[in-house]
């Protein structure tokens, strides 16, 4: 057991425990009389062997070289299926705020596995800043088949819903291109099945008035939907710092009102530092697409 207990005040609580005070074993053989009217206590009801272990080095998994020591088991995976499967690893930075920050990821194709015995490999995580649909080895199309499938494991995963968005801007034509690439950890909280989702995009001016809107088609029954849809907005260069792009993901429910899974905002009124950084980098790249994962905010 690696859990440490705070023993402050233990002696006080021990002294007020009546069974401990009256226990014959505590009297060192002295003639002890139980007060009249009080039943004689039972000295013990059994023995429990407990092992405590405390290691200062493993108290918290902090620092540049954390040790996780955790195992995850995937069941019902036949040898013939390995070639078509992969495991995606993501590293998150835990913060005091509810939002998590994804630092990097790596895709490991199971076709490289040894069929018998353990296999230790060192995975070089792709930095978050490099994850894009065009340049990254983690191209969304490479994992679209397995990633978009509905699964109980994806539904029960504790990760926050995320959205991969690609931005590019052509200053000559004034074309702002927004690609809705894919989502992750979309859940239907009402029932234990993957949601039917779609995205809505709104472009707002400096005073919050709607300039344009559009939406994606519906992805049915997918906790990790792949959208791969691009939308173009006309924005003059002098307006680029004054507009806000709102992206919302909705769960389309039959015979019930739609439910917002989450949203983000990029541009003038960005919803966070990561969204603002994404927008600024888009302006600096001069026409090149910049793709980033964003954690959706709750409605």
HELIX and SHEET records of a PDB file:
HELIX    1   1 UNK A   10  UNK A   15  1                                   6    
HELIX    2   2 UNK A   18  UNK A   22  1                                   5    
HELIX    3   3 UNK A   24  UNK A   27  5                                   4    
HELIX    4   4 UNK A   56  UNK A   58  5                                   3    
HELIX    5   5 UNK A   79  UNK A   84  5                                   6    
HELIX    6   6 UNK A  110  UNK A  112  5                                   3    
HELIX    7   7 UNK A  128  UNK A  130  5                                   3    
HELIX    8   8 UNK A  140  UNK A  142  5                                   3    
HELIX    9   9 UNK A  144  UNK A  147  1                                   4    
HELIX   10  10 UNK A  152  UNK A  156  1                                   5    
HELIX   11  11 UNK A  237  UNK A  239  5                                   3    
HELIX   12  12 UNK A  273  UNK A  285  1                                  13    
SHEET    1   A 3 UNK A  86  UNK A  93  0                                        
SHEET    2   A 3 UNK A 101  UNK A 109 -1                                        
SHEET    3   A 3 UNK A 126  UNK A 127 -1                                        
SHEET    1   B 4 UNK A 226  UNK A 234  0                                        
SHEET    2   B 4 UNK A 175  UNK A 184 -1                                        
SHEET    3   B 4 UNK A 162  UNK A 170 -1                                        
SHEET    4   B 4 UNK A 290  UNK A 295 -1                                        
SHEET    1   C 4 UNK A 210  UNK A 215  0                                        
SHEET    2   C 4 UNK A 197  UNK A 204 -1                                        
SHEET    3   C 4 UNK A 244  UNK A 251 -1                                        
SHEET    4   C 4 UNK A 259  UNK A 267 -1                                        
END                                                                             
